Amino acid sequence: MRPGPRNLITDVAGLTVGNAEDAGIKTGATVLLGEKPFTAAVHVMGGAPGTRESDLLAPDKLVQEVDALVLSGGSAFGLDAASGVADGLRAAGRGFAVGDQRVPIVPGAILFDLLNGGDKDWAENPYKRLGREALAAAGEAFGLGSAGAGYGATTGTLKGGLGSASAVLENGITVGALVAVNALGSVTVGDGPQFWAAPWELDGEFGGLGVATETPATAEPAPYKRMGEATTIAIVATDAALSQAQAQRLATAAHDGMARAIVPSHTPFDGDLVFAAATGARALPDPVADPFGLGHAAASCLARAIARAVHAATPLADDPQPAWAARFAGTD
């Protein structure tokens, strides 16, 4: 397993990502767009999720493919980012055909970033605009850290952010992850700079600091945020041809990566969820062994992407928490 050429989810051919931010509000949105509809599924393990159109991603539902997936800040207000994406796709003639109408299928998930120092006294919900701006910015290259849906994110101890990573398997299949980290738990070990995800790091992608020599195995973590203020929302993607049921299994396996990278994760106060996306460009060489390998790769990519999100975050005015780069300057 090795990183793709960009070490981004867009190493999965046919996928692009767009970010949009509002510095005054201190929030943003991120869209994953397919050049054509792709198979999608979701698995939720947090106790406080916020989603749009997630029910239709169950394998027994009519619609098996979606046009885009959206991650956004803004708590419940942020669900409107997907409406902006849907408007833009409809204008482009994209969407599920119903008679002579096109209905873009755009599931989304949100995180809570309403207490991060930004000006939230808006007269009109800004997230529809942010969704449309993110769609317009979609491309193969995109920013990490304080960008998109991770622009105003926080964790239990440090600033959160937007992260991504990819892996190319020996059979040629590519897997990628995209994540907005706003967790209740911590991404780093104790009071040091090392990341919980260090055992899965490739090519020094988040500092190459190695594994912490001492870990607080007996510590009993306390919630640093209040109920509803935390969430890690992610997408794992592959160019493999998967059914919706197989994609759901991929999303489920990817949660292992969240647990490897954030301690604690999947708490009653987090809305942790993972979408899965499969473009179907490559048939599985081995339909029995390859789904096993895909699940491991997705979990590893997600762990790496989470660490990269926090490692890349940059300081902004009135931040309630320090950025990793500011607190541990010179550690890399």
Residue pairs with C-beta under 8 A, 6 or more apart in sequence:
1 167
1 168
1 169
1 170
1 202
1 297
1 300
2 167
2 168
2 202
3 11
3 165
3 166
3 167
3 168
3 202
3 203
3 205
4 11
4 166
4 167
4 168
4 174
4 176
5 11
6 140
6 141
6 166
7 164
7 165
7 166
7 202
7 203
7 205
8 17
8 140
8 141
8 142
8 164
8 165
8 166
8 176
8 178
9 15
9 17
9 32
9 164
9 165
9 166
9 176
9 177
9 178
9 235
9 237
10 16
10 17
10 139
10 140
10 141
10 142
10 164
10 176
11 166
11 168
11 174
11 176
12 166
12 174
12 175
12 176
12 237
12 238
12 239
12 277
12 279
13 174
13 239
13 279
13 281
14 34
14 35
14 36
14 38
14 239
14 279
14 281
15 32
15 33
15 34
15 35
15 38
15 176
15 237
15 277
15 279
16 32
16 33
16 35
16 138
16 139
16 140
17 30
17 31
17 32
17 33
17 138
17 139
17 140
17 142
17 148
17 164
17 178
18 30
18 31
18 33
18 133
18 134
18 135
18 136
18 137
18 138
18 139
18 142
18 148
19 28
19 29
19 30
19 134
19 137
19 142
19 143
19 147
19 148
19 149
19 162
20 28
20 29
20 30
20 130
20 131
20 133
20 134
20 137
20 148
21 27
21 28
21 130
21 147
21 148
21 151
22 28
22 118
22 126
22 130
22 151
23 316
24 118
24 119
25 118
25 119
25 120
25 122
25 126
25 152
26 113
26 116
26 117
26 118
26 119
26 151
26 152
26 316
26 318
27 72
27 73
27 74
27 78
27 113
27 116
27 118
27 126
27 130
27 151
27 152
28 72
28 73
28 130
28 134
28 147
28 148
28 149
28 150
28 151
28 152
29 70
29 71
29 72
29 73
29 74
29 78
29 81
29 84
29 127
29 130
29 131
29 133
29 134
29 148
29 149
30 70
30 71
30 72
30 134
30 142
30 147
30 148
30 149
30 150
30 162
30 178
30 180
31 68
31 69
31 70
31 71
31 81
31 85
31 131
31 134
31 135
31 138
32 68
32 69
32 70
32 71
32 178
32 235
32 237
32 277
33 67
33 68
33 135
33 138
34 66
34 67
34 68
34 277
34 279
37 65
37 66
37 67
37 96
37 105
38 65
38 66
38 277
38 278
38 279
38 280
39 64
39 65
39 242
39 243
39 244
39 247
39 277
39 278
39 279
39 280
40 57
40 65
40 66
40 69
40 107
40 244
40 247
40 275
40 276
40 277
40 278
41 57
41 58
41 59
41 244
41 245
41 247
41 248
41 250
41 251
41 275
41 276
42 51
42 54
42 57
42 107
42 248
42 251
42 273
42 274
42 275
42 276
43 248
43 251
43 252
43 254
43 255
43 273
43 274
43 276
44 51
44 54
44 271
44 272
44 273
45 255
45 258
45 266
45 272
45 273
46 231
46 232
46 266
46 267
46 270
46 271
46 272
46 273
47 266
47 267
47 268
47 269
47 270
47 271
48 227
48 228
48 230
48 231
48 268
48 269
48 270
48 271
49 109
49 231
49 271
49 272
49 273
50 75
50 76
50 78
50 79
50 109
50 110
50 111
50 231
50 271
51 79
51 107
51 108
51 109
51 110
51 273
52 70
52 79
52 82
52 106
52 107
52 108
52 109
53 82
53 105
53 106
53 107
53 108
54 107
54 109
54 273
55 61
56 62
56 63
56 105
56 107
57 66
57 107
57 244
57 248
57 275
58 244
58 248
59 243
59 244
59 245
59 248
63 96
63 105
64 244
65 105
66 105
66 106
66 107
66 277
67 89
67 94
67 95
67 96
67 104
67 105
67 106
68 85
68 89
68 104
68 106
68 135
69 106
69 107
69 108
69 235
69 275
69 277
70 81
70 82
70 85
70 106
70 107
70 108
70 109
70 131
70 134
71 108
71 109
71 110
71 111
71 148
71 149
71 178
71 180
71 233
71 234
71 235
72 78
72 79
72 81
72 82
72 108
72 109
72 110
72 111
72 127
72 130
72 131
72 149
73 110
73 111
73 112
73 113
73 149
73 151
73 152
73 153
73 180
73 182
74 80
74 81
74 110
74 113
74 114
74 126
74 127
75 110
75 111
75 112
75 113
75 114
75 228
76 110
77 125
77 127
78 108
78 110
78 111
78 127
79 108
79 110
79 127
80 125
80 127
80 128
80 131
81 108
81 110
81 127
81 128
81 130
81 131
81 134
82 106
82 107
82 108
82 131
83 128
83 131
84 127
84 128
84 129
84 130
84 131
84 132
84 133
84 134
84 135
85 104
85 106
85 108
85 131
85 132
85 134
85 135
86 95
86 104
86 106
87 128
87 132
88 131
88 132
88 135
88 136
89 95
89 104
89 106
89 135
90 102
90 103
90 104
93 102
94 102
94 104
95 101
95 102
95 103
95 104
95 105
96 102
96 103
96 104
96 105
107 275
109 231
109 233
109 271
109 273
109 275
110 231
110 233
110 271
111 149
111 153
111 180
111 182
111 230
111 231
111 232
111 233
111 271
112 182
112 228
112 229
112 230
112 231
113 151
113 152
113 153
113 154
113 182
114 120
115 229
115 320
116 152
116 153
116 154
116 319
116 320
117 316
117 317
117 318
117 319
117 320
118 152
118 318
134 148
142 148
142 164
143 162
144 150
144 161
144 162
144 163
144 164
144 308
144 309
144 312
145 161
145 162
145 163
145 309
145 311
145 312
145 313
145 314
146 159
146 161
146 162
146 312
146 313
146 314
146 316
146 323
147 161
147 162
148 162
148 180
149 162
149 180
149 233
150 160
150 161
150 162
150 163
150 180
150 181
150 182
150 309
150 313
151 161
151 162
153 159
153 160
153 161
153 162
153 180
153 181
153 182
153 309
154 160
154 182
154 225
154 320
154 321
155 181
155 182
155 183
155 184
155 185
155 186
155 187
155 262
155 310
155 321
156 183
156 184
156 185
156 186
156 221
156 224
156 225
157 186
157 187
157 188
157 224
157 321
158 186
158 187
158 188
158 310
158 313
158 321
158 322
158 323
158 324
158 327
159 310
159 313
159 315
159 319
159 321
159 322
159 323
159 324
160 180
160 181
160 182
160 183
160 187
160 309
160 310
160 313
161 180
161 181
161 309
161 310
161 312
161 313
162 178
162 179
162 180
162 181
162 309
162 312
163 177
163 178
163 179
163 181
163 304
163 305
163 306
163 307
163 308
163 309
163 310
163 312
164 176
164 177
164 178
164 179
164 305
164 308
165 176
165 177
165 202
165 205
165 301
165 302
165 304
165 305
165 308
166 174
166 175
166 176
166 177
166 301
167 174
167 175
167 176
167 202
167 297
167 300
167 301
168 174
169 175
169 293
169 294
169 297
171 285
171 286
171 290
171 293
172 282
173 238
173 239
173 240
173 282
173 284
173 290
173 294
174 238
174 239
175 236
175 237
175 238
175 294
175 297
175 298
175 301
176 236
176 237
176 238
176 301
177 234
177 235
177 236
177 237
177 254
177 257
177 298
177 301
177 302
177 304
177 305
178 234
178 235
178 236
178 237
178 305
179 232
179 233
179 234
179 235
179 302
179 305
179 306
179 309
180 232
180 233
180 234
180 309
181 187
181 232
181 262
181 306
181 309
181 310
182 230
182 231
182 232
182 233
183 230
183 231
183 232
183 262
183 265
183 270
183 272
184 223
184 224
184 225
184 229
184 230
184 264
184 267
184 269
184 270
185 221
185 262
185 263
185 264
185 265
185 267
185 270
186 196
186 221
186 262
186 263
187 195
187 196
187 197
187 261
187 262
187 306
187 307
187 309
187 310
188 194
188 195
188 196
188 310
188 324
189 195
189 196
189 212
189 215
189 216
190 212
190 214
190 215
190 216
192 212
193 207
193 209
193 324
193 327
193 328
193 331
194 209
194 210
194 211
194 212
195 201
195 206
195 207
195 209
195 261
195 307
195 310
195 311
196 260
196 261
196 262
196 263
196 303
196 307
197 206
197 257
197 260
197 261
197 303
197 304
197 306
197 307
198 209
198 210
198 211
198 212
198 307
199 211
199 260
200 257
200 260
200 300
200 303
200 304
201 208
201 304
201 307
202 304
205 304
205 307
205 308
206 304
206 307
206 308
206 310
206 311
207 311
207 331
207 332
208 332
209 331
209 332
221 263
221 264
223 267
223 269
225 269
226 269
227 268
227 269
228 269
229 269
230 267
230 269
230 270
230 271
231 270
231 271
231 272
231 273
232 258
232 262
232 265
232 270
232 272
232 306
233 271
233 272
233 273
234 254
234 258
234 273
234 274
234 275
234 302
234 305
235 274
235 275
235 276
235 277
236 250
236 251
236 254
236 274
236 275
236 276
236 277
236 298
236 301
236 302
237 276
237 277
237 278
237 279
238 250
238 276
238 277
238 278
238 279
238 294
238 298
239 278
239 279
239 280
239 281
239 282
240 278
240 280
240 281
240 282
240 283
240 284
240 290
240 294
241 278
241 280
241 281
241 282
241 283
241 284
242 250
242 276
242 278
242 280
242 284
242 291
246 278
246 291
247 276
247 277
247 278
248 276
249 291
249 295
250 276
250 278
250 291
250 294
250 295
250 298
251 274
251 275
251 276
251 298
252 274
252 295
253 294
253 295
253 296
253 298
253 299
254 274
254 276
254 295
254 298
254 299
254 301
254 302
255 266
255 272
255 274
255 299
256 295
256 299
257 298
257 299
257 300
257 301
257 302
257 303
257 304
257 305
257 306
258 265
258 266
258 272
258 274
258 302
258 303
258 306
259 265
259 266
260 299
260 303
261 302
261 303
261 304
261 306
261 307
262 306
265 272
266 272
274 302
276 298
284 290
284 291
310 324
311 324
311 325
312 325
313 323
313 324
313 325
314 323
314 325
315 322
315 323
315 325
315 326
